[in-house]
Amino acid sequence: MNWSGGKDSALALYYALRDPTLHVTDLLTSVNAHYGRVSMHGVRVRLLEEQVRRIGLPLTRLELPEMPDMAQYEEQMRATLAPLQAKGIRRAVFGDIYLEDLRRYREEQLARIGLEAVFPLWQRPNAELLREYLELGFRAVVVCVNEKYLDQSFCGRELNADFLRDLPPGVDSCGENGEYHSFVFDAPYFSSPVPFERGEIVRRTYSAPPSTTACSTTTTTEPAPDPFATGFWYCDLLPVPDSLS
């Protein structure tokens, strides 16, 4: 299971665990090794570990450098997947909903090494997914927003009916175009909620390298000279003392 710690991967895992044709054995998460945070989401690895502990599945980290290009990303992904394949894993589950180019990229890359991609949420209506997300008792906090779509005020809010109602027109309610990312702190298959505190909200800029997909970006703390650089707001979530026991 490709686990980002956010809403879509959490829902995809829910359906994968209920699918009699699948046996989920491992979680895989991309981590920015320089900062010790989940790639793109910016969540501290310690909170990722708290999620994983409550799920009860082993975690493999794809450790990425601060500014990987696509060749580095793909090489390190293959090296990270090799031990999983060696123990018999043949399929990889993703939480993508309807981005055709991203699905095609995943399928093509995995096919090269003999793996099959599985998409439990594929082309399911947003309203249906979000209704199930709320009714099943998932809870998440929005940890990152793309300022092209959402302002700073959306960052750090709980992903609930009020948040969804306040989204501006034209913003995908599931954030499928990268409008926002979330951290799931409670789910039906968690043994208990993950405790945390909201920390500071900061702005970062991302500048895409020459060859890129949603899997690869670079980050700086200063405004990038690239006129196509995009600003993001991040809410830093802090583990609370009880979660460190």
Steps between C-alpha positions, in 0.01 A plus 500: 500500500644835393428693818529879500315533831228709337132457428522323164757240601305440822178436308681282246643290783152465651370348175813293440467342845142403416582362154513117512734499197764705682718426802665819620833421665705822495481878486735706283553874557719752315702704750718806450808369679655847534207641698368177654150564368248328273554617143268785392284471811773633728391283794768400750617140474421454869129555428519265203638238737211560739252436217682183401511371856121537523447323167723208595675446166874524436626820334760535226632851436603622158778735617540785251766773491405863549467573127464174301465498124283239332792268425597496868140450608444206266833336586436525873143379459620187319761435768242547777248269334749218436495358858118514501486311172745246637255412776220441252323833451354527151266801515518860618191689620452875438240757605473680165147588389504627142835642381552293185861607436608415854329162486666425168841599639458274803383206291783535249772530763372206703451280191872538426584316821211254492256668738132582449339826616163491679271806540207434739362857470533534124232723342273489801298823532646757738174544687474126561859472626469797733167381637655163580807670647279688747254218572773243566658720765822603328647821641778705345661841524602697191878535519579660164315727254604620156463878502389497136174350623467564875620769737683455828178487701423148372828361634477329837123453488332166557382338178128490574168616361574864590833490316338348192219755504750788511702387197498761221331418168724302266700330776484122487338390824732199530809710424581272207684779315727568797282773651561363848656210691388354831613295798258232622504484878214253541363220283276193545808275500712710740534352847461854640516859370842659447543791744669815370518876542486759226826691466596795285373560148775576249525572128728304268558519125537205265680516169457212257815353342513461120351148504237450769177347615301544819756270663796737465543861609765718656455732790655823628417729789558814290293616199623308198626691195305261282189694385307173500585417862197437720449602861359264761387555859589229752368442850767331711343227713679419824493163679372538856683331790245219541557384140871452566451236768 
